[in-house]
Amino acid sequence: MSDIEEKFPRTLWIRLIIYIAVGHLFAGFLWLLFEVGAKQ
């Protein structure tokens, strides 16, 4: 694990996790919009 941490700094890991979380929230929001729109 130390080899991976040397190649990728901690800030990069944090940024990657934030991007993944935001991407999932955005995708969930779009899915919710389509679900609500399909019922109307």
PDB file of all heavy atoms in Angstrom:
ATOM      1  N   MET A   1       0.829  -1.206   0.000  1.00  0.00           N
ATOM      2  CA  MET A   1       0.000   0.000   0.000  1.00  0.00           C
ATOM      3  C   MET A   1       0.862   1.254   0.000  1.00  0.00           C
ATOM      4  O   MET A   1       0.476   2.257  -0.544  1.00  0.00           O
ATOM      5  CB  MET A   1      -0.911  -0.023   1.233  1.00  0.00           C
ATOM      6  CG  MET A   1      -1.973   1.063   1.224  1.00  0.00           C
ATOM      7  SD  MET A   1      -3.215   0.759  -0.037  1.00  0.00           S
ATOM      8  CE  MET A   1      -4.228   2.194   0.154  1.00  0.00           C
ATOM      9  N   SER A   2       2.050   1.171   0.591  1.00  0.00           N
ATOM     10  CA  SER A   2       2.917   2.345   0.635  1.00  0.00           C
ATOM     11  C   SER A   2       3.407   2.722  -0.763  1.00  0.00           C
ATOM     12  O   SER A   2       3.629   3.893  -1.041  1.00  0.00           O
ATOM     13  CB  SER A   2       4.106   2.096   1.560  1.00  0.00           C
ATOM     14  OG  SER A   2       4.862   1.000   1.071  1.00  0.00           O
ATOM     15  N   ASP A   3       3.539   1.725  -1.642  1.00  0.00           N
ATOM     16  CA  ASP A   3       3.948   2.032  -3.024  1.00  0.00           C
ATOM     17  C   ASP A   3       2.887   2.880  -3.722  1.00  0.00           C
ATOM     18  O   ASP A   3       3.199   3.822  -4.436  1.00  0.00           O
ATOM     19  CB  ASP A   3       4.161   0.733  -3.818  1.00  0.00           C
ATOM     20  CG  ASP A   3       5.336  -0.075  -3.272  1.00  0.00           C
ATOM     21  OD1 ASP A   3       6.159   0.520  -2.548  1.00  0.00           O
ATOM     22  OD2 ASP A   3       5.419  -1.273  -3.569  1.00  0.00           O
ATOM     23  N   ILE A   4       1.634   2.531  -3.505  1.00  0.00           N
ATOM     24  CA  ILE A   4       0.543   3.278  -4.138  1.00  0.00           C
ATOM     25  C   ILE A   4       0.486   4.693  -3.575  1.00  0.00           C
ATOM     26  O   ILE A   4       0.299   5.656  -4.313  1.00  0.00           O
ATOM     27  CB  ILE A   4      -0.801   2.544  -3.919  1.00  0.00           C
ATOM     28  CG1 ILE A   4      -0.772   1.187  -4.628  1.00  0.00           C
ATOM     29  CG2 ILE A   4      -1.970   3.371  -4.458  1.00  0.00           C
ATOM     30  CD1 ILE A   4      -1.972   0.306  -4.347  1.00  0.00           C
ATOM     31  N   GLU A   5       0.655   4.828  -2.267  1.00  0.00           N
ATOM     32  CA  GLU A   5       0.599   6.155  -1.652  1.00  0.00           C
ATOM     33  C   GLU A   5       1.744   7.042  -2.106  1.00  0.00           C
ATOM     34  O   GLU A   5       1.602   8.256  -2.154  1.00  0.00           O
ATOM     35  CB  GLU A   5       0.593   6.022  -0.131  1.00  0.00           C
ATOM     36  CG  GLU A   5      -0.722   5.463   0.403  1.00  0.00           C
ATOM     37  CD  GLU A   5      -0.723   5.357   1.909  1.00  0.00           C
ATOM     38  OE1 GLU A   5       0.314   5.681   2.507  1.00  0.00           O
ATOM     39  OE2 GLU A   5      -1.746   4.940   2.464  1.00  0.00           O
ATOM     40  N   GLU A   6       2.874   6.451  -2.459  1.00  0.00           N
ATOM     41  CA  GLU A   6       3.983   7.252  -2.972  1.00  0.00           C
ATOM     42  C   GLU A   6       3.686   7.760  -4.376  1.00  0.00           C
ATOM     43  O   GLU A   6       4.070   8.864  -4.743  1.00  0.00           O
ATOM     44  CB  GLU A   6       5.263   6.421  -2.976  1.00  0.00           C
ATOM     45  CG  GLU A   6       5.817   6.186  -1.591  1.00  0.00           C
ATOM     46  CD  GLU A   6       7.011   5.250  -1.589  1.00  0.00           C
ATOM     47  OE1 GLU A   6       7.489   4.925  -2.693  1.00  0.00           O
ATOM     48  OE2 GLU A   6       7.463   4.853  -0.511  1.00  0.00           O
ATOM     49  N   LYS A   7       2.988   6.958  -5.183  1.00  0.00           N
ATOM     50  CA  LYS A   7       2.673   7.383  -6.547  1.00  0.00           C
ATOM     51  C   LYS A   7       1.550   8.421  -6.554  1.00  0.00           C
ATOM     52  O   LYS A   7       1.567   9.349  -7.346  1.00  0.00           O
ATOM     53  CB  LYS A   7       2.248   6.175  -7.388  1.00  0.00           C
ATOM     54  CG  LYS A   7       3.390   5.210  -7.657  1.00  0.00           C
ATOM     55  CD  LYS A   7       2.905   4.004  -8.436  1.00  0.00           C
ATOM     56  CE  LYS A   7       4.027   2.987  -8.612  1.00  0.00           C
ATOM     57  NZ  LYS A   7       3.557   1.745  -9.258  1.00  0.00           N
ATOM     58  N   PHE A   8       0.530   8.232  -5.692  1.00  0.00           N
ATOM     59  CA  PHE A   8      -0.602   9.154  -5.649  1.00  0.00           C
ATOM     60  C   PHE A   8      -0.639   9.859  -4.290  1.00  0.00           C
ATOM     61  O   PHE A   8      -0.798   9.207  -3.273  1.00  0.00           O
ATOM     62  CB  PHE A   8      -1.920   8.395  -5.845  1.00  0.00           C
ATOM     63  CG  PHE A   8      -2.022   7.728  -7.190  1.00  0.00           C
ATOM     64  CD1 PHE A   8      -1.915   6.350  -7.299  1.00  0.00           C
ATOM     65  CD2 PHE A   8      -2.232   8.471  -8.334  1.00  0.00           C
ATOM     66  CE1 PHE A   8      -2.005   5.731  -8.531  1.00  0.00           C
ATOM     67  CE2 PHE A   8      -2.319   7.856  -9.574  1.00  0.00           C
ATOM     68  CZ  PHE A   8      -2.211   6.487  -9.672  1.00  0.00           C
ATOM     69  N   PRO A   9      -0.485  11.184  -4.290  1.00  0.00           N
ATOM     70  CA  PRO A   9      -0.539  11.919  -3.018  1.00  0.00           C
ATOM     71  C   PRO A   9      -1.917  11.828  -2.364  1.00  0.00           C
ATOM     72  O   PRO A   9      -2.914  11.532  -3.019  1.00  0.00           O
ATOM     73  CB  PRO A   9      -0.246  13.363  -3.427  1.00  0.00           C
ATOM     74  CG  PRO A   9       0.192  13.340  -4.827  1.00  0.00           C
ATOM     75  CD  PRO A   9      -0.241  12.033  -5.417  1.00  0.00           C
ATOM     76  N   ARG A  10      -1.955  12.082  -1.073  1.00  0.00           N
ATOM     77  CA  ARG A  10      -3.212  11.996  -0.317  1.00  0.00           C
ATOM     78  C   ARG A  10      -4.258  12.965  -0.865  1.00  0.00           C
ATOM     79  O   ARG A  10      -5.446  12.635  -0.935  1.00  0.00           O
ATOM     80  CB  ARG A  10      -2.938  12.308   1.155  1.00  0.00           C
ATOM     81  CG  ARG A  10      -4.155  12.166   2.028  1.00  0.00           C
ATOM     82  CD  ARG A  10      -3.827  12.458   3.475  1.00  0.00           C
ATOM     83  NE  ARG A  10      -2.948  11.452   4.052  1.00  0.00           N
ATOM     84  CZ  ARG A  10      -3.392  10.343   4.639  1.00  0.00           C
ATOM     85  NH1 ARG A  10      -4.679  10.113   4.712  1.00  0.00           N
ATOM     86  NH2 ARG A  10      -2.553   9.476   5.144  1.00  0.00           N
ATOM     87  N   THR A  11      -3.848  14.164  -1.286  1.00  0.00           N
ATOM     88  CA  THR A  11      -4.813  15.144  -1.795  1.00  0.00           C
ATOM     89  C   THR A  11      -5.492  14.641  -3.063  1.00  0.00           C
ATOM     90  O   THR A  11      -6.659  14.929  -3.299  1.00  0.00           O
ATOM     91  CB  THR A  11      -4.120  16.488  -2.087  1.00  0.00           C
ATOM     92  OG1 THR A  11      -2.989  16.264  -2.953  1.00  0.00           O
ATOM     93  CG2 THR A  11      -3.638  17.147  -0.813  1.00  0.00           C
ATOM     94  N   LEU A  12      -4.755  13.875  -3.869  1.00  0.00           N
ATOM     95  CA  LEU A  12      -5.340  13.323  -5.090  1.00  0.00           C
ATOM     96  C   LEU A  12      -6.407  12.291  -4.753  1.00  0.00           C
ATOM     97  O   LEU A  12      -7.467  12.250  -5.379  1.00  0.00           O
ATOM     98  CB  LEU A  12      -4.245  12.695  -5.949  1.00  0.00           C
ATOM     99  CG  LEU A  12      -4.676  12.284  -7.362  1.00  0.00           C
ATOM    100  CD1 LEU A  12      -4.924  13.519  -8.206  1.00  0.00           C
ATOM    101  CD2 LEU A  12      -3.600  11.431  -8.004  1.00  0.00           C
ATOM    102  N   TRP A  13      -6.145  11.448  -3.753  1.00  0.00           N
ATOM    103  CA  TRP A  13      -7.140  10.454  -3.312  1.00  0.00           C
ATOM    104  C   TRP A  13      -8.395  11.140  -2.799  1.00  0.00           C
ATOM    105  O   TRP A  13      -9.508  10.742  -3.122  1.00  0.00           O
ATOM    106  CB  TRP A  13      -6.562   9.557  -2.217  1.00  0.00           C
ATOM    107  CG  TRP A  13      -5.663   8.486  -2.741  1.00  0.00           C
ATOM    108  CD1 TRP A  13      -4.330   8.361  -2.501  1.00  0.00           C
ATOM    109  CD2 TRP A  13      -6.022   7.385  -3.589  1.00  0.00           C
ATOM    110  NE1 TRP A  13      -3.840   7.246  -3.146  1.00  0.00           N
ATOM    111  CE2 TRP A  13      -4.847   6.639  -3.819  1.00  0.00           C
ATOM    112  CE3 TRP A  13      -7.219   6.974  -4.180  1.00  0.00           C
ATOM    113  CZ2 TRP A  13      -4.835   5.494  -4.608  1.00  0.00           C
ATOM    114  CZ3 TRP A  13      -7.209   5.837  -4.970  1.00  0.00           C
ATOM    115  CH2 TRP A  13      -6.035   5.109  -5.181  1.00  0.00           C
ATOM    116  N   ILE A  14      -8.207  12.199  -1.985  1.00  0.00           N
ATOM    117  CA  ILE A  14      -9.358  12.924  -1.439  1.00  0.00           C
ATOM    118  C   ILE A  14     -10.172  13.547  -2.564  1.00  0.00           C
ATOM    119  O   ILE A  14     -11.404  13.470  -2.583  1.00  0.00           O
ATOM    120  CB  ILE A  14      -8.881  14.002  -0.432  1.00  0.00           C
ATOM    121  CG1 ILE A  14      -8.263  13.320   0.789  1.00  0.00           C
ATOM    122  CG2 ILE A  14     -10.026  14.915  -0.020  1.00  0.00           C
ATOM    123  CD1 ILE A  14      -7.571  14.264   1.733  1.00  0.00           C
ATOM    124  N   ARG A  15      -9.488  14.163  -3.534  1.00  0.00           N
ATOM    125  CA  ARG A  15     -10.171  14.780  -4.672  1.00  0.00           C
ATOM    126  C   ARG A  15     -10.917  13.731  -5.480  1.00  0.00           C
ATOM    127  O   ARG A  15     -12.044  13.960  -5.920  1.00  0.00           O
ATOM    128  CB  ARG A  15      -9.142  15.505  -5.553  1.00  0.00           C
ATOM    129  CG  ARG A  15      -9.778  16.503  -6.484  1.00  0.00           C
ATOM    130  CD  ARG A  15      -8.741  17.162  -7.366  1.00  0.00           C
ATOM    131  NE  ARG A  15      -7.582  17.631  -6.596  1.00  0.00           N
ATOM    132  CZ  ARG A  15      -6.424  17.978  -7.157  1.00  0.00           C
ATOM    133  NH1 ARG A  15      -6.259  17.882  -8.445  1.00  0.00           N
ATOM    134  NH2 ARG A  15      -5.433  18.384  -6.387  1.00  0.00           N
ATOM    135  N   LEU A  16     -10.304  12.573  -5.676  1.00  0.00           N
ATOM    136  CA  LEU A  16     -10.938  11.498  -6.436  1.00  0.00           C
ATOM    137  C   LEU A  16     -12.207  11.016  -5.739  1.00  0.00           C
ATOM    138  O   LEU A  16     -13.247  10.827  -6.380  1.00  0.00           O
ATOM    139  CB  LEU A  16      -9.945  10.346  -6.589  1.00  0.00           C
ATOM    140  CG  LEU A  16     -10.366   9.190  -7.499  1.00  0.00           C
ATOM    141  CD1 LEU A  16     -10.418   9.663  -8.943  1.00  0.00           C
ATOM    142  CD2 LEU A  16      -9.388   8.039  -7.365  1.00  0.00           C
ATOM    143  N   ILE A  17     -12.140  10.838  -4.424  1.00  0.00           N
ATOM    144  CA  ILE A  17     -13.323  10.405  -3.668  1.00  0.00           C
ATOM    145  C   ILE A  17     -14.431  11.449  -3.749  1.00  0.00           C
ATOM    146  O   ILE A  17     -15.603  11.118  -3.920  1.00  0.00           O
ATOM    147  CB  ILE A  17     -12.934  10.109  -2.198  1.00  0.00           C
ATOM    148  CG1 ILE A  17     -12.045   8.858  -2.154  1.00  0.00           C
ATOM    149  CG2 ILE A  17     -14.153   9.935  -1.331  1.00  0.00           C
ATOM    150  CD1 ILE A  17     -11.393   8.613  -0.823  1.00  0.00           C
ATOM    151  N   ILE A  18     -14.057  12.728  -3.664  1.00  0.00           N
ATOM    152  CA  ILE A  18     -15.058  13.794  -3.762  1.00  0.00           C
ATOM    153  C   ILE A  18     -15.705  13.795  -5.146  1.00  0.00           C
ATOM    154  O   ILE A  18     -16.931  13.902  -5.264  1.00  0.00           O
ATOM    155  CB  ILE A  18     -14.422  15.164  -3.448  1.00  0.00           C
ATOM    156  CG1 ILE A  18     -14.081  15.242  -1.952  1.00  0.00           C
ATOM    157  CG2 ILE A  18     -15.354  16.306  -3.838  1.00  0.00           C
ATOM    158  CD1 ILE A  18     -13.269  16.452  -1.577  1.00  0.00           C
ATOM    159  N   TYR A  19     -14.906  13.659  -6.208  1.00  0.00           N
ATOM    160  CA  TYR A  19     -15.460  13.623  -7.560  1.00  0.00           C
ATOM    161  C   TYR A  19     -16.407  12.446  -7.740  1.00  0.00           C
ATOM    162  O   TYR A  19     -17.459  12.580  -8.355  1.00  0.00           O
ATOM    163  CB  TYR A  19     -14.335  13.544  -8.603  1.00  0.00           C
ATOM    164  CG  TYR A  19     -13.596  14.844  -8.825  1.00  0.00           C
ATOM    165  CD1 TYR A  19     -12.274  14.852  -9.249  1.00  0.00           C
ATOM    166  CD2 TYR A  19     -14.222  16.069  -8.612  1.00  0.00           C
ATOM    167  CE1 TYR A  19     -11.589  16.039  -9.464  1.00  0.00           C
ATOM    168  CE2 TYR A  19     -13.553  17.254  -8.814  1.00  0.00           C
ATOM    169  CZ  TYR A  19     -12.239  17.243  -9.243  1.00  0.00           C
ATOM    170  OH  TYR A  19     -11.570  18.411  -9.463  1.00  0.00           O
ATOM    171  N   ILE A  20     -16.034  11.277  -7.208  1.00  0.00           N
ATOM    172  CA  ILE A  20     -16.899  10.096  -7.329  1.00  0.00           C
ATOM    173  C   ILE A  20     -18.209  10.321  -6.575  1.00  0.00           C
ATOM    174  O   ILE A  20     -19.292  10.017  -7.078  1.00  0.00           O
ATOM    175  CB  ILE A  20     -16.158   8.840  -6.825  1.00  0.00           C
ATOM    176  CG1 ILE A  20     -15.034   8.485  -7.804  1.00  0.00           C
ATOM    177  CG2 ILE A  20     -17.119   7.678  -6.654  1.00  0.00           C
ATOM    178  CD1 ILE A  20     -14.097   7.409  -7.299  1.00  0.00           C
ATOM    179  N   ALA A  21     -18.119  10.878  -5.363  1.00  0.00           N
ATOM    180  CA  ALA A  21     -19.316  11.136  -4.565  1.00  0.00           C
ATOM    181  C   ALA A  21     -20.233  12.136  -5.268  1.00  0.00           C
ATOM    182  O   ALA A  21     -21.441  11.917  -5.376  1.00  0.00           O
ATOM    183  CB  ALA A  21     -18.920  11.650  -3.188  1.00  0.00           C
ATOM    184  N   VAL A  22     -19.669  13.229  -5.771  1.00  0.00           N
ATOM    185  CA  VAL A  22     -20.466  14.243  -6.459  1.00  0.00           C
ATOM    186  C   VAL A  22     -21.064  13.666  -7.735  1.00  0.00           C
ATOM    187  O   VAL A  22     -22.227  13.930  -8.058  1.00  0.00           O
ATOM    188  CB  VAL A  22     -19.606  15.496  -6.761  1.00  0.00           C
ATOM    189  CG1 VAL A  22     -20.332  16.452  -7.702  1.00  0.00           C
ATOM    190  CG2 VAL A  22     -19.247  16.202  -5.466  1.00  0.00           C
ATOM    191  N   GLY A  23     -20.301  12.859  -8.444  1.00  0.00           N
ATOM    192  CA  GLY A  23     -20.814  12.229  -9.663  1.00  0.00           C
ATOM    193  C   GLY A  23     -21.992  11.319  -9.372  1.00  0.00           C
ATOM    194  O   GLY A  23     -22.975  11.318 -10.127  1.00  0.00           O
ATOM    195  N   HIS A  24     -21.916  10.557  -8.290  1.00  0.00           N
ATOM    196  CA  HIS A  24     -23.021   9.680  -7.928  1.00  0.00           C
ATOM    197  C   HIS A  24     -24.246  10.483  -7.490  1.00  0.00           C
ATOM    198  O   HIS A  24     -25.377  10.120  -7.829  1.00  0.00           O
ATOM    199  CB  HIS A  24     -22.597   8.725  -6.800  1.00  0.00           C
ATOM    200  CG  HIS A  24     -21.880   7.525  -7.298  1.00  0.00           C
ATOM    201  ND1 HIS A  24     -20.532   7.535  -7.585  1.00  0.00           N
ATOM    202  CD2 HIS A  24     -22.324   6.271  -7.585  1.00  0.00           C
ATOM    203  CE1 HIS A  24     -20.191   6.326  -8.005  1.00  0.00           C
ATOM    204  NE2 HIS A  24     -21.247   5.543  -8.017  1.00  0.00           N
ATOM    205  N   LEU A  25     -24.029  11.556  -6.753  1.00  0.00           N
ATOM    206  CA  LEU A  25     -25.151  12.407  -6.356  1.00  0.00           C
ATOM    207  C   LEU A  25     -25.822  13.034  -7.574  1.00  0.00           C
ATOM    208  O   LEU A  25     -27.047  13.078  -7.673  1.00  0.00           O
ATOM    209  CB  LEU A  25     -24.667  13.520  -5.409  1.00  0.00           C
ATOM    210  CG  LEU A  25     -24.349  13.075  -3.990  1.00  0.00           C
ATOM    211  CD1 LEU A  25     -23.710  14.232  -3.218  1.00  0.00           C
ATOM    212  CD2 LEU A  25     -25.606  12.618  -3.279  1.00  0.00           C
ATOM    213  N   PHE A  26     -25.021  13.491  -8.534  1.00  0.00           N
ATOM    214  CA  PHE A  26     -25.562  14.097  -9.750  1.00  0.00           C
ATOM    215  C   PHE A  26     -26.342  13.071 -10.566  1.00  0.00           C
ATOM    216  O   PHE A  26     -27.433  13.344 -11.066  1.00  0.00           O
ATOM    217  CB  PHE A  26     -24.417  14.696 -10.584  1.00  0.00           C
ATOM    218  CG  PHE A  26     -24.896  15.431 -11.799  1.00  0.00           C
ATOM    219  CD1 PHE A  26     -25.615  16.595 -11.673  1.00  0.00           C
ATOM    220  CD2 PHE A  26     -24.618  14.936 -13.071  1.00  0.00           C
ATOM    221  CE1 PHE A  26     -26.065  17.276 -12.804  1.00  0.00           C
ATOM    222  CE2 PHE A  26     -25.058  15.604 -14.201  1.00  0.00           C
ATOM    223  CZ  PHE A  26     -25.777  16.785 -14.063  1.00  0.00           C
ATOM    224  N   ALA A  27     -25.784  11.853 -10.689  1.00  0.00           N
ATOM    225  CA  ALA A  27     -26.465  10.792 -11.427  1.00  0.00           C
ATOM    226  C   ALA A  27     -27.771  10.414 -10.730  1.00  0.00           C
ATOM    227  O   ALA A  27     -28.795  10.194 -11.394  1.00  0.00           O
ATOM    228  CB  ALA A  27     -25.553   9.566 -11.545  1.00  0.00           C
ATOM    229  N   GLY A  28     -27.752  10.354  -9.399  1.00  0.00           N
ATOM    230  CA  GLY A  28     -28.976  10.053  -8.650  1.00  0.00           C
ATOM    231  C   GLY A  28     -30.021  11.145  -8.832  1.00  0.00           C
ATOM    232  O   GLY A  28     -31.208  10.859  -8.946  1.00  0.00           O
ATOM    233  N   PHE A  29     -29.581  12.393  -8.874  1.00  0.00           N
ATOM    234  CA  PHE A  29     -30.508  13.507  -9.099  1.00  0.00           C
ATOM    235  C   PHE A  29     -31.141  13.422 -10.484  1.00  0.00           C
ATOM    236  O   PHE A  29     -32.348  13.602 -10.640  1.00  0.00           O
ATOM    237  CB  PHE A  29     -29.759  14.831  -8.930  1.00  0.00           C
ATOM    238  CG  PHE A  29     -30.610  16.043  -9.167  1.00  0.00           C
ATOM    239  CD1 PHE A  29     -31.627  16.353  -8.287  1.00  0.00           C
ATOM    240  CD2 PHE A  29     -30.384  16.858 -10.266  1.00  0.00           C
ATOM    241  CE1 PHE A  29     -32.426  17.476  -8.499  1.00  0.00           C
ATOM    242  CE2 PHE A  29     -31.171  17.974 -10.481  1.00  0.00           C
ATOM    243  CZ  PHE A  29     -32.203  18.295  -9.583  1.00  0.00           C
ATOM    244  N   LEU A  30     -30.325  13.126 -11.500  1.00  0.00           N
ATOM    245  CA  LEU A  30     -30.870  12.966 -12.851  1.00  0.00           C
ATOM    246  C   LEU A  30     -31.854  11.805 -12.907  1.00  0.00           C
ATOM    247  O   LEU A  30     -32.922  11.915 -13.510  1.00  0.00           O
ATOM    248  CB  LEU A  30     -29.736  12.725 -13.859  1.00  0.00           C
ATOM    249  CG  LEU A  30     -28.904  13.938 -14.244  1.00  0.00           C
ATOM    250  CD1 LEU A  30     -27.810  13.523 -15.220  1.00  0.00           C
ATOM    251  CD2 LEU A  30     -29.771  15.012 -14.873  1.00  0.00           C
ATOM    252  N   TRP A  31     -31.523  10.680 -12.273  1.00  0.00           N
ATOM    253  CA  TRP A  31     -32.407   9.521 -12.247  1.00  0.00           C
ATOM    254  C   TRP A  31     -33.737   9.896 -11.587  1.00  0.00           C
ATOM    255  O   TRP A  31     -34.804   9.533 -12.069  1.00  0.00           O
ATOM    256  CB  TRP A  31     -31.731   8.374 -11.496  1.00  0.00           C
ATOM    257  CG  TRP A  31     -32.609   7.187 -11.327  1.00  0.00           C
ATOM    258  CD1 TRP A  31     -32.866   6.225 -12.261  1.00  0.00           C
ATOM    259  CD2 TRP A  31     -33.368   6.835 -10.159  1.00  0.00           C
ATOM    260  NE1 TRP A  31     -33.731   5.289 -11.741  1.00  0.00           N
ATOM    261  CE2 TRP A  31     -34.048   5.638 -10.450  1.00  0.00           C
ATOM    262  CE3 TRP A  31     -33.504   7.410  -8.900  1.00  0.00           C
ATOM    263  CZ2 TRP A  31     -34.884   5.024  -9.522  1.00  0.00           C
ATOM    264  CZ3 TRP A  31     -34.330   6.790  -7.983  1.00  0.00           C
ATOM    265  CH2 TRP A  31     -35.006   5.624  -8.295  1.00  0.00           C
ATOM    266  N   LEU A  32     -33.663  10.661 -10.485  1.00  0.00           N
ATOM    267  CA  LEU A  32     -34.875  11.095  -9.797  1.00  0.00           C
ATOM    268  C   LEU A  32     -35.721  11.991 -10.695  1.00  0.00           C
ATOM    269  O   LEU A  32     -36.948  11.845 -10.737  1.00  0.00           O
ATOM    270  CB  LEU A  32     -34.478  11.854  -8.517  1.00  0.00           C
ATOM    271  CG  LEU A  32     -35.594  12.124  -7.523  1.00  0.00           C
ATOM    272  CD1 LEU A  32     -36.110  10.820  -6.943  1.00  0.00           C
ATOM    273  CD2 LEU A  32     -35.100  13.036  -6.403  1.00  0.00           C
ATOM    274  N   LEU A  33     -35.099  12.886 -11.433  1.00  0.00           N
ATOM    275  CA  LEU A  33     -35.844  13.733 -12.361  1.00  0.00           C
ATOM    276  C   LEU A  33     -36.569  12.909 -13.414  1.00  0.00           C
ATOM    277  O   LEU A  33     -37.736  13.159 -13.715  1.00  0.00           O
ATOM    278  CB  LEU A  33     -34.892  14.721 -13.063  1.00  0.00           C
ATOM    279  CG  LEU A  33     -34.410  15.912 -12.245  1.00  0.00           C
ATOM    280  CD1 LEU A  33     -33.464  16.760 -13.084  1.00  0.00           C
ATOM    281  CD2 LEU A  33     -35.588  16.755 -11.790  1.00  0.00           C
ATOM    282  N   PHE A  34     -35.888  11.910 -13.974  1.00  0.00           N
ATOM    283  CA  PHE A  34     -36.511  11.066 -14.986  1.00  0.00           C
ATOM    284  C   PHE A  34     -37.641  10.220 -14.386  1.00  0.00           C
ATOM    285  O   PHE A  34     -38.679  10.029 -15.032  1.00  0.00           O
ATOM    286  CB  PHE A  34     -35.474  10.146 -15.648  1.00  0.00           C
ATOM    287  CG  PHE A  34     -34.682  10.853 -16.715  1.00  0.00           C
ATOM    288  CD1 PHE A  34     -33.350  11.155 -16.524  1.00  0.00           C
ATOM    289  CD2 PHE A  34     -35.276  11.208 -17.925  1.00  0.00           C
ATOM    290  CE1 PHE A  34     -32.611  11.797 -17.498  1.00  0.00           C
ATOM    291  CE2 PHE A  34     -34.552  11.850 -18.905  1.00  0.00           C
ATOM    292  CZ  PHE A  34     -33.214  12.144 -18.695  1.00  0.00           C
ATOM    293  N   GLU A  35     -37.460   9.739 -13.164  1.00  0.00           N
ATOM    294  CA  GLU A  35     -38.511   8.944 -12.503  1.00  0.00           C
ATOM    295  C   GLU A  35     -39.755   9.792 -12.261  1.00  0.00           C
ATOM    296  O   GLU A  35     -40.872   9.352 -12.511  1.00  0.00           O
ATOM    297  CB  GLU A  35     -37.994   8.383 -11.171  1.00  0.00           C
ATOM    298  CG  GLU A  35     -37.071   7.213 -11.335  1.00  0.00           C
ATOM    299  CD  GLU A  35     -37.777   5.981 -11.854  1.00  0.00           C
ATOM    300  OE1 GLU A  35     -38.873   5.667 -11.360  1.00  0.00           O
ATOM    301  OE2 GLU A  35     -37.244   5.333 -12.769  1.00  0.00           O
ATOM    302  N   VAL A  36     -39.556  11.010 -11.761  1.00  0.00           N
ATOM    303  CA  VAL A  36     -40.689  11.901 -11.502  1.00  0.00           C
ATOM    304  C   VAL A  36     -41.352  12.313 -12.816  1.00  0.00           C
ATOM    305  O   VAL A  36     -42.571  12.353 -12.917  1.00  0.00           O
ATOM    306  CB  VAL A  36     -40.220  13.146 -10.699  1.00  0.00           C
ATOM    307  CG1 VAL A  36     -41.312  14.197 -10.629  1.00  0.00           C
ATOM    308  CG2 VAL A  36     -39.791  12.727  -9.297  1.00  0.00           C
ATOM    309  N   GLY A  37     -40.541  12.594 -13.827  1.00  0.00           N
ATOM    310  CA  GLY A  37     -41.086  12.999 -15.127  1.00  0.00           C
ATOM    311  C   GLY A  37     -41.865  11.880 -15.808  1.00  0.00           C
ATOM    312  O   GLY A  37     -42.843  12.128 -16.511  1.00  0.00           O
ATOM    313  N   ALA A  38     -41.463  10.635 -15.590  1.00  0.00           N
ATOM    314  CA  ALA A  38     -42.136   9.506 -16.236  1.00  0.00           C
ATOM    315  C   ALA A  38     -43.508   9.244 -15.614  1.00  0.00           C
ATOM    316  O   ALA A  38     -44.398   8.737 -16.284  1.00  0.00           O
ATOM    317  CB  ALA A  38     -41.266   8.260 -16.110  1.00  0.00           C
ATOM    318  N   LYS A  39     -43.669   9.620 -14.355  1.00  0.00           N
ATOM    319  CA  LYS A  39     -44.944   9.370 -13.676  1.00  0.00           C
ATOM    320  C   LYS A  39     -45.989  10.413 -14.028  1.00  0.00           C
ATOM    321  O   LYS A  39     -47.167  10.190 -13.823  1.00  0.00           O
ATOM    322  CB  LYS A  39     -44.737   9.345 -12.162  1.00  0.00           C
ATOM    323  CG  LYS A  39     -43.951   8.125 -11.714  1.00  0.00           C
ATOM    324  CD  LYS A  39     -43.776   8.087 -10.210  1.00  0.00           C
ATOM    325  CE  LYS A  39     -43.003   6.854  -9.811  1.00  0.00           C
ATOM    326  NZ  LYS A  39     -42.767   6.794  -8.361  1.00  0.00           N
ATOM    327  N   GLN A  40     -45.563  11.559 -14.540  1.00  0.00           N
ATOM    328  CA  GLN A  40     -46.530  12.624 -14.868  1.00  0.00           C
ATOM    329  C   GLN A  40     -47.046  12.487 -16.293  1.00  0.00           C
ATOM    330  O   GLN A  40     -46.419  11.941 -17.137  1.00  0.00           O
ATOM    331  CB  GLN A  40     -45.885  13.986 -14.691  1.00  0.00           C
ATOM    332  CG  GLN A  40     -45.588  14.290 -13.241  1.00  0.00           C
ATOM    333  CD  GLN A  40     -44.963  15.644 -13.037  1.00  0.00           C
ATOM    334  OE1 GLN A  40     -44.633  16.320 -14.014  1.00  0.00           O
ATOM    335  NE2 GLN A  40     -44.771  16.042 -11.808  1.00  0.00           N
TER     336      GLN A  40
END
